[in-house]
């Protein structure tokens, strides 16, 4: 469990935590360099919610291959 107080996150209970974030209706998405070894993918919606993920280049390439494969077979890209 975590506690939010005045915009700060405080750990409550044991240190073994699990978190999940989902962001739907993304209105802004971008990729940029993060440090000298990773790529940051940043997503935001109209309500000001944001999710950022830093990936190593091989993971970015894997995601790109997944999307390219969907372009050929998925109705999403029709």
Number of C-alpha atoms within 10 A of each C-alpha: 12 12 11 9 8 6 7 8 10 11 12 10 9 8 9 6 10 6 5 4 6 6 11 9 10 14 10 11 13 10 14 11 12 14 9 6 10 17 18 18 17 15 19 18 15 10 9 6 11 16 14 13 12 18 16 12 13 10 13 17 12 11 12 12 12 11 13 11 11 13 13 11 10 10 8 8 9 7
